[in-house]
Amino acid sequence: MRVVNPTDLRKSLGALLDAASSGERILIERDRRPLAYLVSVEDGRRLDGEEDRVARSLAALDRLDELREEWSRAYPSPDDDLTDPEWIHQEREQRMDRIEEAARGIEDDGATGRG
């Protein structure tokens, strides 16, 4: 990336515009402080699109946060002093119990001739 000061910019504007239009990024500094970039139109359009993409991403994150809050209200954490791994283990055991009960019910129906 080329760095120029305002004096260099005035002296060689045409050449700098040609360089920028071919894809080179040029940083314009005054007193060693960055002021602006000179970029091609394509890069500028891409940067404009980036702002829209960032805005859409932030909006999506906001919607996810709202969903998290909604689910927290709809499905509050149980006050049973279980850690997350303990809770998951308990849920798995309860689910397996329900599956086994359902399987026994199917077996019972088959043994009695119902079904």
C-alpha positions as CSV (number, residue, x, y, z in Angstrom):
1,M,0.0,0.0,0.0
2,R,1.3,3.3,-1.0
3,V,1.3,6.2,1.5
4,V,1.2,9.8,0.3
5,N,0.8,13.2,1.8
6,P,-1.4,16.0,0.4
7,T,1.5,17.6,-1.4
8,D,2.3,14.4,-3.2
9,L,-1.4,13.9,-3.9
10,R,-1.6,17.3,-5.7
11,K,1.6,16.7,-7.7
12,S,0.7,13.3,-9.0
13,L,-3.1,13.0,-8.8
14,G,-3.5,11.5,-12.3
15,A,-1.0,8.7,-11.6
16,L,-2.5,8.0,-8.2
17,L,-6.0,7.8,-9.7
18,D,-4.7,5.3,-12.3
19,A,-3.1,3.2,-9.5
20,A,-6.2,3.3,-7.4
21,S,-8.4,2.4,-10.3
22,S,-6.2,-0.7,-11.0
23,G,-6.8,-1.9,-7.5
24,E,-4.0,-0.3,-5.5
25,R,-5.0,1.2,-2.1
26,I,-3.4,4.5,-1.4
27,L,-3.3,6.0,2.1
28,I,-3.3,9.8,2.4
29,E,-1.6,11.1,5.5
30,R,-1.0,14.5,7.0
31,D,1.6,14.9,9.7
32,R,1.9,11.1,9.8
33,R,-1.8,10.7,10.7
34,P,-4.0,8.8,8.3
35,L,-6.7,11.0,6.7
36,A,-8.3,8.9,3.9
37,Y,-7.9,6.0,1.5
38,L,-8.0,6.3,-2.2
39,V,-9.5,3.1,-3.6
40,S,-11.0,1.9,-6.8
41,V,-14.8,2.2,-7.4
42,E,-15.1,-1.6,-7.0
43,D,-13.4,-1.6,-3.6
44,G,-15.6,1.3,-2.6
45,R,-18.8,-0.5,-3.6
46,R,-17.6,-3.6,-1.8
47,L,-17.0,-1.5,1.4
48,D,-20.5,-0.1,1.0
49,G,-21.9,-3.6,0.8
50,E,-19.9,-4.5,3.9
51,E,-21.8,-1.9,5.9
52,D,-25.1,-3.5,4.8
53,R,-23.8,-7.0,5.7
54,V,-22.7,-5.8,9.1
55,A,-26.1,-4.2,9.8
56,R,-27.9,-7.4,8.7
57,S,-25.6,-9.5,11.0
58,L,-26.3,-7.2,13.9
59,A,-30.0,-7.3,13.3
60,A,-29.9,-11.1,13.2
61,L,-27.9,-11.2,16.5
62,D,-30.6,-8.9,18.1
63,R,-33.3,-11.3,16.9
64,L,-31.4,-14.2,18.4
65,D,-31.1,-12.4,21.7
66,E,-34.8,-11.7,21.7
67,L,-35.5,-15.3,21.0
68,R,-33.2,-16.3,23.9
69,E,-35.1,-14.0,26.3
70,E,-38.4,-15.4,25.0
71,W,-37.3,-18.9,25.6
72,S,-35.9,-18.1,29.0
73,R,-39.4,-16.8,30.0
74,A,-41.2,-19.8,28.4
75,Y,-38.8,-22.4,29.7
76,P,-37.3,-21.2,33.0
77,S,-34.4,-23.1,34.5
78,P,-35.6,-25.5,37.2
79,D,-34.6,-24.6,40.7
80,D,-33.3,-28.0,41.6
81,D,-29.6,-27.2,42.2
82,L,-28.5,-29.6,39.4
83,T,-25.4,-28.7,37.4
84,D,-25.9,-28.8,33.6
85,P,-24.3,-32.2,33.1
86,E,-26.4,-33.6,36.0
87,W,-29.5,-32.2,34.4
88,I,-28.7,-33.6,31.0
89,H,-28.0,-37.0,32.6
90,Q,-31.4,-36.9,34.4
91,E,-33.2,-35.9,31.2
92,R,-31.6,-38.8,29.3
93,E,-32.6,-41.2,32.0
94,Q,-36.2,-40.0,32.0
95,R,-36.3,-40.1,28.2
96,M,-35.0,-43.7,28.3
97,D,-37.6,-44.6,30.9
98,R,-40.4,-43.3,28.6
99,I,-39.0,-45.2,25.6
100,E,-38.8,-48.4,27.6
101,E,-42.4,-47.9,28.9
102,A,-43.6,-47.3,25.3
103,A,-41.7,-50.4,24.1
104,R,-43.3,-52.5,26.9
105,G,-46.7,-51.1,25.9
106,I,-46.2,-52.3,22.3
107,E,-45.1,-55.7,23.5
108,D,-48.1,-56.0,25.8
109,D,-50.4,-55.0,22.8
110,G,-48.8,-57.7,20.7
111,A,-49.1,-60.4,23.4
112,T,-52.8,-59.7,23.8
113,G,-53.5,-59.7,20.1
114,R,-54.5,-56.0,20.0
115,G,-52.9,-53.7,17.4
